[in-house]
Amino acid sequence: MLAEITDFKDNELELKVREEDISILYIVQHELLKEKSVDFAGVMLQHPLTKDFKMRVVTKRKDPAEVIQDAAVSAADYSKELAGLVKAALK
């Protein structure tokens, strides 16, 4: 995954993400929207042939970079838990 910050303000962060599947970004978005301090979290496909995505996060008080990092860790933990459940069910 390649991520680049394209816009950063006090409570707003915009990322350009390349070479990743949008489903991963949707999982992170889902975790972001669980956070009470997040006003907006969105993912948009910029171009279908190049797989360029834009992720925008707006928070009330917290640093958006920290909120994204926490959501990414939470999404990774959820994915590991889900993988374990699937493996157990297939045995």
Backbone bond lengths (Angstrom), bond angles and torsions (degrees), N, CA, C in turn:
res aa  C-N    CA-C-N  psi(-1)  N-CA   C-N-CA  omega(-1)  CA-C   N-CA-C  phi
1 M - - - 1.456 - - 1.519 108.32 -
2 L 1.288 115.43 135.47 1.455 122.43 174.54 1.521 107.49 -114.59
3 A 1.321 116.70 123.38 1.463 121.17 179.44 1.525 109.31 -126.28
4 E 1.312 114.64 138.40 1.460 121.27 -178.84 1.519 108.51 -136.45
5 I 1.316 117.04 131.52 1.462 121.03 176.39 1.524 107.73 -77.34
6 T 1.330 115.73 121.70 1.457 119.52 -179.87 1.524 112.26 -102.97
7 D 1.342 116.70 -22.48 1.461 120.69 178.89 1.519 108.18 -154.03
8 F 1.324 116.82 131.55 1.465 120.87 -179.41 1.520 109.12 -140.92
9 K 1.322 115.45 120.71 1.460 122.38 176.21 1.517 107.42 -124.97
10 D 1.321 117.66 -176.36 1.465 121.29 -177.41 1.520 112.79 -54.38
11 N 1.314 116.33 -46.51 1.470 119.33 -175.33 1.533 112.04 -124.72
12 E 1.312 117.78 19.30 1.461 121.10 -176.86 1.527 110.03 -140.88
13 L 1.331 115.00 135.53 1.457 120.63 179.19 1.522 108.86 -137.28
14 E 1.320 115.82 135.23 1.458 121.32 177.34 1.524 108.31 -124.36
15 L 1.333 115.60 128.47 1.453 122.43 -179.61 1.518 110.61 -115.22
16 K 1.315 116.05 144.82 1.460 121.83 168.78 1.521 105.01 -106.06
17 V 1.334 116.35 122.94 1.462 121.40 -176.69 1.517 108.27 -118.35
18 R 1.340 115.53 133.83 1.467 121.18 -179.50 1.518 109.37 -130.18
19 E 1.332 113.74 157.59 1.459 122.13 174.99 1.527 112.57 58.96
20 E 1.313 115.97 44.75 1.464 121.89 177.86 1.519 108.15 -144.51
21 D 1.307 115.92 157.12 1.451 121.57 176.54 1.526 108.92 -84.12
22 I 1.306 116.74 141.19 1.465 120.50 -176.30 1.522 111.98 -65.57
23 S 1.334 117.75 -23.66 1.467 119.69 -179.53 1.524 111.29 -62.60
24 I 1.314 117.96 -34.07 1.465 121.23 176.92 1.529 109.65 -64.39
25 L 1.303 116.14 -42.87 1.470 120.20 179.69 1.528 111.08 -66.65
26 Y 1.325 117.13 -34.57 1.464 120.14 177.02 1.529 111.52 -65.92
27 I 1.336 117.10 -36.56 1.470 119.97 177.27 1.524 109.89 -65.05
28 V 1.319 117.07 -43.78 1.471 120.99 177.76 1.528 109.91 -63.81
29 Q 1.326 116.86 -41.31 1.466 120.86 177.94 1.531 110.70 -60.02
30 H 1.328 116.09 -42.75 1.465 120.98 179.21 1.533 110.35 -60.03
31 E 1.322 116.42 -43.84 1.469 120.39 178.59 1.529 110.89 -66.10
32 L 1.320 117.26 -37.30 1.471 120.65 178.02 1.522 111.14 -63.09
33 L 1.314 116.58 -42.10 1.467 120.20 -176.92 1.528 112.91 -70.47
34 K 1.328 117.49 -15.58 1.468 121.19 174.27 1.531 111.41 -72.76
35 E 1.322 115.47 -26.05 1.464 121.97 -177.05 1.529 110.00 -74.16
36 K 1.336 116.40 128.21 1.465 121.04 -177.21 1.528 112.94 -67.43
37 S 1.319 116.97 -24.90 1.466 119.30 -177.74 1.529 112.90 -84.18
38 V 1.334 117.76 -0.77 1.459 121.24 -179.85 1.524 109.91 -94.53
39 D 1.327 116.43 120.22 1.462 121.89 177.04 1.522 111.28 -83.04
40 F 1.340 116.40 -37.20 1.463 120.96 -176.68 1.519 109.86 -151.24
41 A 1.320 115.99 138.67 1.462 122.17 172.00 1.517 106.90 -143.92
42 G 1.312 116.59 120.26 1.456 119.91 -177.47 1.507 112.14 -139.97
43 V 1.336 114.38 151.52 1.459 122.63 177.37 1.518 107.50 -126.04
44 M 1.335 116.17 136.59 1.454 119.99 -178.89 1.531 109.17 -138.75
45 L 1.319 115.54 136.40 1.457 121.71 174.86 1.526 108.10 -79.23
46 Q 1.315 116.37 120.49 1.465 120.71 -179.48 1.528 111.30 -79.32
47 H 1.348 115.66 -44.29 1.462 119.28 -178.72 1.526 108.68 -152.38
48 P 1.341 117.85 124.95 1.464 120.61 -174.16 1.528 114.72 -68.49
49 L 1.303 118.48 -25.72 1.462 120.24 -178.53 1.521 112.78 -81.28
50 T 1.316 117.12 -30.03 1.459 120.47 -177.71 1.520 112.86 -100.13
51 K 1.320 117.41 -7.24 1.468 122.68 -178.18 1.536 111.79 54.58
52 D 1.313 115.85 46.73 1.464 121.84 173.85 1.522 108.37 -95.31
53 F 1.330 116.03 130.93 1.459 121.43 -179.25 1.517 109.67 -124.02
54 K 1.323 114.53 155.53 1.456 121.33 175.04 1.524 107.02 -123.16
55 M 1.334 116.89 131.11 1.458 122.42 175.33 1.523 107.94 -119.49
56 R 1.302 116.00 129.40 1.463 121.46 -179.26 1.519 108.68 -124.44
57 V 1.334 116.37 133.61 1.463 122.39 -179.69 1.522 108.31 -131.61
58 V 1.333 115.41 130.67 1.459 122.22 176.45 1.524 107.33 -123.11
59 T 1.325 116.24 128.61 1.463 121.25 -178.77 1.525 110.52 -115.97
60 K 1.324 114.67 166.01 1.467 119.96 177.58 1.528 110.80 -83.13
61 R 1.330 116.76 -53.35 1.455 119.94 -174.87 1.521 113.21 -129.88
62 K 1.310 117.63 -33.27 1.463 122.00 -173.25 1.527 112.36 -76.38
63 D 1.328 114.14 159.79 1.463 121.36 174.72 1.533 108.28 -69.04
64 P 1.323 118.91 121.37 1.467 120.88 -176.79 1.525 113.34 -61.58
65 A 1.323 118.49 -30.52 1.464 120.82 178.75 1.532 110.28 -65.32
66 E 1.319 116.73 -41.99 1.465 120.68 177.54 1.519 111.42 -65.93
67 V 1.312 116.96 -39.67 1.459 121.53 -179.96 1.535 110.01 -64.63
68 I 1.334 117.45 -41.16 1.464 120.77 177.72 1.524 110.33 -64.99
69 Q 1.314 116.98 -41.85 1.463 120.68 179.49 1.526 110.33 -62.32
70 D 1.316 117.67 -45.24 1.466 121.19 178.51 1.524 111.26 -62.38
71 A 1.327 117.00 -40.53 1.465 121.16 179.33 1.523 110.93 -66.64
72 A 1.322 117.55 -37.13 1.463 121.01 178.95 1.528 110.89 -66.65
73 V 1.324 117.05 -40.04 1.468 120.92 177.08 1.520 110.05 -65.28
74 S 1.310 117.07 -44.06 1.459 122.06 178.37 1.528 111.15 -62.13
75 A 1.329 117.40 -41.23 1.466 121.56 178.34 1.525 110.91 -65.33
76 A 1.321 117.60 -39.04 1.467 121.04 178.44 1.528 110.47 -65.30
77 D 1.330 116.36 -42.15 1.470 120.24 177.79 1.523 110.83 -62.69
78 Y 1.307 116.78 -42.81 1.464 121.51 178.68 1.531 110.40 -62.27
79 S 1.318 117.14 -42.77 1.463 121.39 -179.90 1.523 111.63 -63.51
80 K 1.337 117.13 -40.31 1.466 120.90 177.25 1.524 110.81 -64.10
81 E 1.322 116.04 -42.45 1.460 120.47 178.78 1.528 110.56 -63.41
82 L 1.304 117.06 -43.70 1.467 121.64 178.81 1.528 111.14 -63.42
83 A 1.318 117.51 -41.49 1.461 121.11 178.37 1.525 110.62 -61.76
84 G 1.327 116.92 -40.32 1.462 120.78 177.56 1.519 112.01 -63.82
85 L 1.318 116.81 -41.03 1.461 120.90 178.51 1.525 111.72 -64.97
86 V 1.324 116.46 -40.82 1.462 120.27 179.34 1.527 110.57 -66.02
87 K 1.334 117.36 -43.49 1.462 120.88 178.35 1.521 110.71 -60.99
88 A 1.329 116.86 -43.06 1.460 120.39 179.45 1.524 111.52 -64.89
89 A 1.298 118.24 -37.23 1.455 122.10 -179.12 1.528 111.32 -71.41
90 L 1.327 117.75 -28.30 1.457 121.08 -178.19 1.527 112.98 -84.62
91 K 1.298 117.28 -9.06 1.488 120.13 179.13 1.493 111.45 -76.69
